[in-house]
Structures are given as structure tokens and as C-alpha cells.
Amino acid sequence: MKKRIKELDNYLLNNPFIQKKPFKEKFMLCAFLTYKKVRIFLSKWIPLNEIQKRFWNYNLYYSNKKDTNSPSTILNDSEKIVFKLKYITIIELIPKEQIKNVVKGIRKFEKKQGKRTSLGNEPKVDFFKFFSSGDAYSELGTFYINDKSPLRDFIECISFKAINLTNSFLTLGIQLTLNEKLSNLIETYAIGNVETQHEMTGYNRKKWYQFTKLNNSYLPGEVCKNNIINSVIDDIKWNISKELYSFIPFMIFQSQKIQQPCICSIYTNIKENSNNLFWKSVDVDLYSSYFKKDRSVFLSMREDEKNPFCVYLLSNEKNKHDEDSPLLAYFNEGVLYFDLIFSIINKTLRKKLSEYCRKIALFRKKNINHWLSLKVDMDSSLFYFIRSIDEYILKFDEAPDENSFFENNFEGLKLGTNNNFAKNQLYELKKLYESIVNLFQSNIDYKNTKEINKMQKFVLSVSVISVIISFVAVIIANPTLINILEDFINWIIICIKNIF
């Protein structure tokens, strides 16, 4: 689905995560606006009532709103405000047995979309099969995007890195250097003030002809800004991943249209104690953020129902060379990727298992073919996620890494292993999956037994009918047998009469 964002120079969103507005809502809104326009015109003769005056005059009703969601203080007052989204790192899950095919896919992608590479030698990936734990990683390629590529509208450069995750899985880190024009658009919008937006609600509780009774509501500016920035980030991730998937069809999250977790790296000179509404508008919660001990970098994590786990790394350290930037210094540690992948596996598996529980309830009266089809669909959809559960449980049993860069440099931050709460969540998921599999099997066995009994009754009926038909055919073929049969029946009748 496509949608234009006027606030961002008519940026075109094009991804399957855009929520389509139902026809009923479109019709009711159009009818309401027409009604409102006609009613205001007629107000010269028929005055508006008090409710219409209050809620239809948006500016009058909300004129006392003075809060701003733009930043208020920066580190150096002589500088202009900077909030530059420089890098987005997409995190994908890859089976280890497919790593060579992933490298081949990256090379094909480079030939078609790239224009200059910084890595001439073929990356070494064979050693990954010897690692069941640890932070082994390998650079898979870095190159600029050519000017004719459709991806040039989003990014200028792309980098691939494989990081060991568990015994049979790797993390594919896809680091995107944003297009300068797009980065500037996001920056301008982020540091600006977004006014409170007016919208109509109450569609679900009304019939289509009750458009005159729609409710008036207001969406705070910081929420509007937050939604638009998140929508753009999700759109960038989707369009890049969609193009990559045609070359690398082993990206598990993309194959199931799951929004991947990501790391957004932002350079900013805005003080941490700046306007709280500004930080809320860019989806950064300072109360749940972790600061580097010298306060030069802070890390903010967020997760909600609509968006996947996202990490914001915000730095006020400015280096002349991007390759030395502190924003790039934090991507070599697998423990952060470990937590991000876990969050998606946990969330996705719970959602999918709930969906299959609902389908089981709806399939009670279906035949065995429907049940087998649903079972095959579940097995193929959850294969990699279920496979990863046991490996994650083993990883959580490992001793924590005392040399973790994040935990040693960010106050109060605990990541990765030795997490009993996360481990218990996995045990619960595993039990839920096993109970659903047992439920599937018991229903399939019951349906199968029922079908077999039904078939046996049918075969028995056919056999009896066949015997009767054969007997009738024999009698018809020998007329003398009919006379003998009649005499026999008459004799039986006479015997019965004599007895009684």
C-alpha cells in the first residue's frame, strides 16, 4: 500500500505495514465533511448549536495549547541544532548452513546495485560452523550504491556483517548509510515543532449513515511526529530488505514479512535535559535510557505492539572521519544483536501460536485435509523459530561476558546471557508449542480414525450389496431355482402355521 507524507516533502511510503483505511471510514468522513460544509453555509439562517460551535472550530477550541515538541537546549549555543540520523542497521536471522549462499547473493547484489567496493578478497565464513557461542564475526562486503539503483533514493552505502548467534544461526547485520537528502529531510522534520492534529473518531460504534455523530479528537504533535518518523524508518527498512531478498532468499524475518529489529545511529548536539516532549516525539525515553560513563553517548531501547524492537544510539561526539565515528564503534558486539533477535523471536512466536490456537477453534468441524494442511503450514512457518528456542536456552545458561563493551561502559545496562526471566519465557513458549502440536495430533488422529470407520462402513455396505446382487443374478440365470425357492418358502410358512 502507498501513502504520501506531505510533512516530509511528499515522501512516498510503500510497504505492507501501512494500515489501510476501511471503506466505511472513508465514506463516513467524506459524508461528514460535506455535511459540515453545507451546515456552516446554512448557519447564516439556521445557527449552529453549542456543540457544533465548540468542536467544529478547531483553532478556537485548541488555541490555549502552547507546548512545543522542538528541542530547547543544545551543547553549544553558537551551533545550529543537529539531529542527524546517519546509519540504520537492519538485523536479520540467517541459518548457518546458508552462509555461503548469502555471500554469493551479496556478490550478485553488488554487481547489479553497487559501484565501488572496499573489500577485494572473498570473506572467510567456514569457521562459523565451529562456533556454538562467542562473538565471532566476519565482514561480508561494503560498497556504494550506483546512481541508477532505485535504492539510491534511500541510501548511499551499504555494509554487510555476519555475527555468530547460536549453534546453528547467524545474525546478518545490514548497515545502511542514509541518503544525505533523506537524512536532512528527517532532521528538519525532527527538530521542528509539529502542531496538534485534528481527527475524527468513533467509526466502529456507528452505522454508516450516522456520520453526523462522529467524535472529534486531537492527536498531540509529539505523537504525530513520532508516528511519521517511525513510518519512514520502517519504509526504508522494508524497501531495502525487499530488494535484498531477491538476491538473499535466506533472510528469515523478511521471508515471513516480519519487521526486523534495527539500530538507529544518530549524531546530535541536543542536551539530554532538553524539552521532554521533543525526546518523546523522536521515540526516545530518557528514563529508560542508558548513558555512557562520560555522557557522550546514550542508548535508548523501545518496543511496542506496532513496531519491532529498536535501539537508538545517540552521540554528541563528532569525528572528522566516519570510519572512526563512535556511532560505528558499537556494532561489533554480538550481545546486543542477541537481545534484539530474541525480542523478535519471542514476540513473533507468541503471536503466531495465538493465531494457530484461534484457527484450531475454527477448524473443529473441518475434515482431515484441512487439519493436515494447517499442520504443514504451522510446521513450515515456525520451523526456524522453534529450532532457535533450545539454542537460546543453552545460551542463557552460559556465564555472562565480563568483557562486554556495553555493560562495562553503559551504567546499569544488562544484556544477553544469564537472564532467568527471558529463559522462563522460552520455556513457556516451548510448552505452549508442544501442547498445540499435541492438540493437532490428537485431532488429526481422531479425524483419521473417524474417516477410517466411515470407510470401513462403506466397504461393508458395498460388500453386502455385492453379495445380494450376485445372489439375485444367480437366481435369474437359473429359473428352476425360483420354483425350488418358492416351494421352500411355502413349506416354511406351513410349518409356522402348524406350530401356532
C-alpha positions in Angstrom: 0.0 0.0 0.0 1.2 3.5 -0.8 0.8 6.7 1.2 2.3 10.2 0.8 3.6 12.2 3.7 3.2 15.9 3.0 5.2 16.9 6.0 8.3 15.3 4.5 8.3 16.8 1.1 5.6 14.3 -0.2 7.8 11.3 0.8 6.1 8.2 -0.6 5.6 5.3 1.8 5.3 2.0 0.0 5.2 -1.1 2.3 2.7 -3.7 3.5 2.7 -2.4 7.1 0.7 0.7 6.2 -2.8 0.3 7.7 -5.5 0.6 5.0 -8.5 2.7 6.0 -11.8 0.8 5.6 -14.2 1.9 3.0 -16.8 2.6 5.7 -14.5 5.1 7.4 -13.6 6.8 4.1 -17.3 7.2 3.2 -18.3 8.5 6.6 -15.5 11.0 6.7 -16.3 12.3 3.2 -20.0 12.5 4.1 -19.3 14.3 7.4 -17.0 16.9 5.7 -19.7 17.5 3.1 -22.4 17.8 5.8 -20.2 20.2 7.8 -19.5 22.4 4.8 -23.3 22.6 4.0 -24.2 23.1 7.6 -21.8 26.0 8.0 -23.2 27.6 4.9 -26.8 27.3 6.3 -25.7 28.7 9.6 -26.5 32.2 8.3 -30.1 31.3 8.6 -30.1 28.3 11.0 -27.5 28.9 13.8 -25.1 26.2 14.8 -25.7 24.6 18.2 -23.2 24.9 21.1 -21.6 21.5 20.4 -21.0 22.3 16.7 -19.6 25.7 17.5 -17.2 24.2 20.0 -15.9 21.2 18.2 -16.0 22.5 14.6 -13.9 25.5 15.4 -10.6 23.7 15.9 -8.4 26.8 16.3 -10.7 28.3 18.9 -11.0 25.1 20.8 -7.3 24.4 21.0 -5.9 27.9 21.0 -4.6 27.6 24.6 -2.1 24.8 23.6 1.3 26.3 23.9 3.6 23.3 24.4 6.3 22.7 21.8 8.0 19.5 20.8 11.1 21.1 19.3 14.4 20.9 21.2 15.1 23.8 23.7 18.8 23.5 24.6 21.9 22.3 22.8 25.5 21.7 23.9 26.9 24.9 22.2 24.6 27.8 21.7 26.7 29.1 18.9 26.0 26.0 16.8 22.8 25.2 14.9 20.6 22.3 16.2 21.7 18.9 14.8 19.8 15.7 14.9 21.3 13.6 12.1 20.1 10.1 11.5 23.3 8.7 9.9 23.0 5.0 10.0 20.3 2.3 10.2 21.4 -1.2 10.9 18.9 -3.9 10.0 19.3 -7.1 11.9 18.3 -10.4 10.2 18.4 -14.0 11.2 20.3 -16.4 8.9 20.7 -20.3 9.2 24.4 -21.1 9.3 24.1 -23.8 6.6 23.1 -21.0 4.1 26.0 -18.6 4.8 27.9 -19.4 1.6 24.7 -18.8 -0.4 24.3 -15.5 1.5 27.8 -14.4 0.4 27.0 -15.4 -3.2 23.8 -13.3 -3.0 25.7 -10.3 -1.7 28.1 -10.5 -4.6 25.2 -10.7 -7.1 23.6 -7.7 -5.4 26.9 -5.8 -5.6 27.3 -6.4 -9.3 23.8 -5.1 -10.0 23.4 -2.3 -7.5 26.9 -1.4 -6.4 29.5 0.8 -8.0 32.7 0.6 -5.8 33.7 -1.9 -3.3 36.2 -1.6 -0.4 36.7 -5.3 0.1 38.5 -7.2 -2.7 39.0 -10.6 -1.1 36.3 -13.2 -0.6 35.2 -13.2 3.0 36.0 -16.3 5.1 32.9 -17.8 6.6 33.8 -21.5 7.0 34.9 -21.0 10.6 31.4 -20.2 11.8 30.5 -23.9 11.9 33.0 -24.4 14.7 31.4 -21.8 16.9 28.4 -22.6 19.2 29.0 -19.5 21.2 31.2 -16.4 21.3 31.2 -13.2 19.3 32.9 -14.4 16.1 32.1 -12.2 13.1 33.1 -11.6 9.5 32.8 -8.6 7.2 30.9 -9.7 4.1 31.2 -6.6 2.0 30.9 -2.8 1.8 30.1 -0.8 -1.3 28.4 2.3 -2.6 25.1 2.2 -4.4 25.2 3.2 -8.0 23.2 6.3 -9.2 20.8 4.2 -11.3 19.7 1.9 -8.5 16.2 2.5 -7.0 17.8 2.2 -3.6 19.8 5.4 -4.2 16.7 7.3 -3.0 17.2 5.8 0.4 20.9 5.0 0.9 24.3 5.9 -0.3 26.3 3.0 1.0 25.6 -0.5 2.4 27.7 -2.8 4.5 27.2 -6.5 5.5 28.5 -8.3 8.5 27.8 -11.8 9.8 27.9 -12.3 13.6 27.7 -15.7 15.4 24.5 -16.0 17.3 23.9 -19.7 18.4 25.0 -23.1 17.3 23.1 -23.1 14.0 22.2 -19.4 13.5 24.0 -16.2 12.4 23.0 -12.6 12.6 23.2 -10.6 9.4 23.9 -7.0 10.2 23.0 -4.8 7.2 24.3 -1.3 7.9 22.8 1.5 5.8 24.3 4.9 5.3 21.3 7.1 4.6 21.0 9.3 1.5 22.0 12.8 2.5 18.8 14.4 1.2 16.6 12.0 3.1 18.7 12.4 6.2 18.3 16.1 6.0 14.6 15.8 5.5 14.2 13.7 8.6 16.4 16.1 10.6 14.4 19.2 9.6 11.2 17.5 10.5 12.5 16.0 13.8 13.8 19.3 15.2 10.8 21.3 14.1 7.6 21.8 16.1 4.6 19.7 14.9 1.2 21.1 15.9 -1.5 19.1 17.4 -3.6 17.4 14.8 -7.3 17.2 14.5 -9.0 13.9 13.5 -12.4 12.2 13.6 -13.0 9.0 15.6 -15.9 6.8 16.6 -16.5 4.9 13.4 -16.7 1.4 14.9 -19.6 2.1 17.2 -21.8 3.7 14.5 -23.7 2.7 11.4 -22.5 4.1 8.0 -25.4 6.6 7.9 -24.6 8.0 11.3 -21.8 10.2 10.0 -23.2 13.3 11.7 -22.4 11.8 15.1 -18.7 11.2 14.6 -16.5 12.2 17.5 -13.9 15.0 17.4 -10.5 14.2 18.8 -7.0 15.7 18.9 -3.6 13.9 18.4 -0.7 15.6 20.2 2.0 16.9 17.9 4.7 14.8 19.5 2.7 11.6 18.8 2.2 12.7 15.1 5.9 13.3 14.7 6.8 10.0 16.4 4.4 8.1 14.1 5.8 9.7 10.9 9.5 9.2 11.8 8.8 5.6 12.7 6.9 5.1 9.4 9.8 6.4 7.4 12.3 4.2 9.2 10.1 1.2 8.7 9.6 2.1 5.0 13.4 2.4 4.5 14.0 -1.0 6.1 11.3 -2.7 4.1 12.3 -1.4 0.7 16.0 -2.2 1.2 15.1 -5.7 2.6 12.7 -6.4 -0.2 15.4 -5.7 -2.8 18.0 -7.7 -0.9 15.6 -10.7 -0.5 15.6 -11.2 -4.3 19.3 -11.9 -4.0 19.4 -13.4 -0.5 16.3 -15.5 0.0 17.5 -16.9 3.3 16.5 -13.8 5.4 14.1 -15.5 7.9 12.3 -12.3 9.1 11.9 -10.9 5.6 10.6 -14.2 4.2 7.7 -14.0 6.6 7.1 -10.3 6.3 8.2 -9.6 9.9 9.6 -6.2 10.7 13.3 -6.6 11.6 14.8 -5.1 14.7 17.2 -2.2 13.9 19.7 0.1 15.4 19.4 3.8 14.5 22.6 5.8 15.0 22.1 9.5 15.4 24.5 12.3 15.9 23.1 15.2 17.9 24.2 18.2 19.9 20.8 18.4 21.8 21.2 18.2 25.5 19.7 15.2 27.3 17.8 17.6 29.6 16.2 19.4 26.7 12.4 19.6 26.2 11.0 16.2 27.3 8.3 16.4 24.6 11.0 16.6 21.9 12.6 13.4 23.1 9.1 11.8 23.3 8.4 12.9 19.7 11.5 11.1 18.4 10.7 8.0 20.4 13.5 8.3 23.0 12.6 7.7 26.6 15.3 9.2 28.7 14.1 7.5 31.9 14.8 4.1 30.4 17.9 5.0 28.5 21.5 4.0 29.4 24.3 6.6 29.4 28.0 6.0 28.7 30.0 7.0 31.7 31.4 10.1 30.0 27.8 11.0 29.0 28.9 11.3 25.3 26.6 8.5 24.1 23.3 7.2 25.3 21.4 4.1 24.3 17.6 4.1 24.2 15.5 1.0 23.6 11.8 0.8 22.7 9.3 -1.9 21.8 5.6 -1.7 21.2 2.8 -3.6 19.6 3.1 -1.9 16.2 6.9 -1.6 15.9 9.7 -4.1 16.5 12.5 -3.7 19.0 14.5 -0.6 18.0 17.7 0.8 19.6 18.7 4.4 19.3 22.4 5.2 19.8 22.7 9.0 20.2 26.2 10.5 20.3 27.4 14.1 20.7 31.0 13.1 19.7 31.9 14.4 16.3 34.8 12.9 14.4 36.2 14.1 11.0 36.2 10.6 9.6 33.1 8.5 9.6 35.1 5.2 9.9 36.3 6.5 13.3 32.9 7.7 14.4 31.8 6.4 17.8 28.5 5.6 16.2 30.2 2.8 14.3 32.2 1.5 17.2 29.3 -0.4 18.9 28.3 -2.8 16.1 31.0 -5.5 16.6 29.5 -6.8 19.8 27.1 -9.7 19.3 25.4 -9.4 22.7 23.3 -6.5 21.5 22.2 -8.4 18.4 21.5 -11.4 20.6 18.9 -9.4 22.6 17.3 -7.9 19.6 16.9 -11.2 17.8 15.5 -12.7 21.0 12.9 -10.0 21.3 11.6 -10.7 17.7 11.6 -14.5 18.2 9.7 -14.1 21.4 7.1 -11.6 20.1 6.6 -13.4 16.7 6.3 -16.9 18.2 3.7 -15.8 20.7 1.7 -14.1 18.0 1.8 -17.0 15.6 1.0 -19.6 18.3 -2.0 -17.5 19.3 -3.2 -17.4 15.7 -2.9 -21.1 15.3 -4.9 -21.6 18.6 -7.6 -19.5 17.1 -7.6 -21.4 13.8 -7.8 -24.7 15.7 -11.0 -23.5 17.3 -12.4 -22.6 13.9 -11.3 -25.9 12.4 -13.3 -28.2 14.7 -15.8 -29.3 12.0 -13.3 -29.4 9.1 -12.2 -32.6 7.6 -8.7 -34.2 7.9 -7.4 -32.5 4.8 -7.9 -29.1 6.3 -6.2 -30.1 9.5 -3.2 -31.6 7.7 -2.9 -28.5 5.6 -2.9 -26.3 8.7 -0.4 -28.5 10.4 2.0 -28.4 7.5 1.6 -24.6 7.3 2.4 -24.3 11.1 5.5 -26.5 10.8 6.9 -24.6 7.9 6.2 -21.2 9.4 7.6 -22.0 12.8 10.5 -24.3 11.8 13.4 -21.9 12.4 11.8 -20.2 15.4 11.3 -23.5 17.3 14.8 -24.6 16.3 16.2 -21.5 17.9 14.4 -21.9 21.2 16.6 -24.7 22.6 19.7 -23.0 21.4 18.7 -19.7 23.1 18.0 -21.6 26.3 21.5 -23.0 26.2 23.0 -19.6 25.6 21.1 -18.1 28.6 22.7 -20.8 30.8 26.2 -19.6 29.8 28.2 -17.4 32.2 27.8 -13.7 31.4 30.6 -12.0 29.4 32.6 -9.9 31.9 34.3 -8.1 28.9 31.1 -6.8 27.4 31.7 -3.4 25.9 28.1 -2.3 26.5 27.8 -3.5 30.1 31.2 -2.1 31.0 30.6 1.4 29.5 26.9 2.0 30.0 25.7 2.3 33.6 23.0 -0.2 34.7 22.8 -2.0 31.3 22.4 -5.8 31.4 22.3 -7.7 28.1 22.4 -11.2 26.8 23.1 -14.3 28.9 22.2 -15.3 32.4 18.7 -13.9 32.1 16.3 -16.1 34.0 13.2 -14.2 33.1 13.9 -14.5 29.3 14.8 -18.2 29.8 11.5 -18.8 31.5 9.7 -17.1 28.7 11.3 -19.5 26.2 10.3 -22.5 28.4 6.7 -21.2 28.4 6.7 -20.8 24.6 8.1 -24.3 24.1 5.4 -25.8 26.4 2.7 -23.9 24.5 4.1 -25.1 21.2 4.2 -28.7 22.4 0.6 -28.5 23.7 -0.6 -27.1 20.3 1.3 -29.9 18.4 -0.3 -32.5 20.7 -3.7 -30.9 20.1 -3.1 -31.0 16.4 -2.0 -34.7 16.6 -5.0 -35.7 18.7 -7.4 -34.0 16.4 -5.7 -35.5 13.3 -5.8 -38.9 14.9 -9.5 -38.5 15.8 -10.4 -37.3 12.3 -8.3 -40.1 10.8 -10.0 -42.8 12.9 -13.4 -41.3 12.1 -12.5 -41.4 8.4 -11.3 -45.0 8.6 -14.5 -46.1 10.4 -16.5 -44.3 7.8 -14.6 -46.0 5.1 -15.0 -49.4 6.7 -18.8 -49.0 7.0 -18.9 -48.0 3.3 -16.8 -51.1 2.3 -19.0 -53.4 4.4 -22.2 -51.9 2.8 -20.7 -52.4 -0.7 -19.8 -56.0 0.1 -23.3 -56.8 1.4 -24.9 -55.2 -1.7 -22.5 -57.1 -3.9 -23.5 -60.4 -2.3 -27.2 -59.7 -2.7 -26.7 -58.6 -6.4 -24.7 -61.8 -7.0 -27.4 -64.0 -5.4 -30.1 -62.3 -7.5 -28.1 -62.7 -10.6 -27.7 -66.5 -10.0 -31.4 -66.9 -9.4 -32.3 -65.0 -12.6 -29.8 -67.1 -14.6 -31.5 -70.4 -13.3 -35.3 -70.3 -13.4 -35.7 -73.7 -11.8 -34.1 -72.3 -8.7 -37.0 -69.8 -8.4 -39.5 -72.7 -8.2 -37.4 -74.5 -5.6 -37.1 -71.3 -3.6 -40.9 -70.7 -3.7 -41.5 -74.3 -2.6 -39.1 -73.8 0.3 -40.7 -70.6 1.4 -44.2 -72.1 1.2 -43.0 -75.1 3.3 -41.6 -72.7 6.0 -45.0 -70.8 6.1 -46.9 -74.1 6.5 -44.6 -75.2 9.3 -45.1 -72.0 11.1 -48.9 -72.2 10.8 -48.9 -75.8 12.1 -46.9 -74.8 15.1 -49.2 -71.9 16.1 
